[in-house]
């Protein structure tokens, strides 16, 4: 069953209205996505038809992204941050970038941290402060 492109565009515009005026990083990325595609009133251009028509006939997302990238350069580069469950994750398997992000989210520094093991030790020492076990 094919969806109507106009209906897809209307729903996308409704969704885009929920992304405005937010400090949430995920919402900011969604807002940027809406701006690129023309889902917001303040968008400079609109390529919604280029989104809605292929979606209406179920074009695979990676193919759609390739098509949109020819019109809007950074559209496929938008990525959501990975959420890390610190209770179960093996810190040794994370990248230093992720370890730094954990410390940044906690608003903690790691003075003198040079190697990955330094960051891991710092996080392990701060875990009891930030991760309270729920009973």
N, C-alpha and C positions, 0 to 999 in steps of 0.2 A: 504494500500500500504506500503510495506516494503522499508525502505531506505537501501542503501548499507553501510555496516560498514566502508569500505575503504573511501568512500566519507565523512562520518561523521568524521573520523580521519583527513582527509586533511583539512576540514573546522575548526576543533578544533585547529590544528596546526597553521592555518592562524590567528585565533583569538588570540592564545597565543603570536604570534609575536607582537600584538598590546599592550600587557601588560608589555613589557619590558621597563626599564628605565623611570619609572613614580614615582612621589612623591605622587600621589593621593592614598589615603588609600584604596579605592575600587579597583583600579588597582593593588595595591600591594597584596590584597587578591586573586584577579584573577590570578596574576602571581604565587602565592604560589600554588593555585589549579592546574595550568598548570604544575608546577614543580612536584607536587605529582603524577600526572597522566602520565607524560612523554611527555607532549606537547612542551617542550622546548628542545633545543639542549643540554643544560647543565644538563638536568635531569639525575639523577643517574640510574633510572630504567624506564621502560615504561609498563604501564598497560592499554594503550589506547584501546586495543582489549576488555578488560574487561568493558570498558565504551561504546564503539561503538556498539558492538554486541547486548547487551540488549536494547540500545536505538533504534536500527534498528527495533526491534519488539515491541516497545512502552512499555517497562517494566516501571511500576510506579516509580517515582523518589525516594520515600522512600525505596522501595525494592532494587533499584540500589545502594543507599547509604549504606544500610546494607551490601550488597555484597562487595562493595569497601572498607568498613571499616575493613573487615577481612584482606585485603591486605595492606592498608595504614591507620594507626591508626587515624590520626587527620583529615581525609577528611570530615567527617560529622560535625566536630566542627567548620568549617569555617563559619562565619556569617557576614553579612553586618550590618553596624551600621544603626540604625533607624534615619530617618530625622524627625526633630521636627519643625512644623510650629508654631513659637512663637506668631504669631498674633491670632491664634485660639485655641491653646492648653490651657487646664486648668492645671496650674503648680502644683496644689495640687494633681493631679492624677499621676504625674510623680514620678519615684523613685529618691532617693537622688543621685544615680549614674548618672542619666540623667541630673539632675540639676547641678551637678559638671561638667559634660561634656559641658554644655552650657557656663558656666563661663570659662572653659578652652579654648573653641573655641574662646571666646571673649578676651582671654589672661587677664582675670581679676581674682583677688583673693577674697576670702571671709574669711578674718581674723576674728577669733572669732565665726565663724559659727559652731554650734554644732548640732542643730536640723534642721529638714526639713524646718520649717517656717523661719529660719534664711536665708537659701539659697534662698527661694522664695522672701523674702523681698529684698535681694541683687539684684536678677535678675530683680525684678519689678523696683528698683531704677535705674538700668542700661538700661532698655528697651528703653527709649527715645534716648539714645546715639547710640544704635545699630540698632534700628528698626525705620527707617524713613518712615512715611506714604507716599505712592505715591498717588498723586492727579490726 
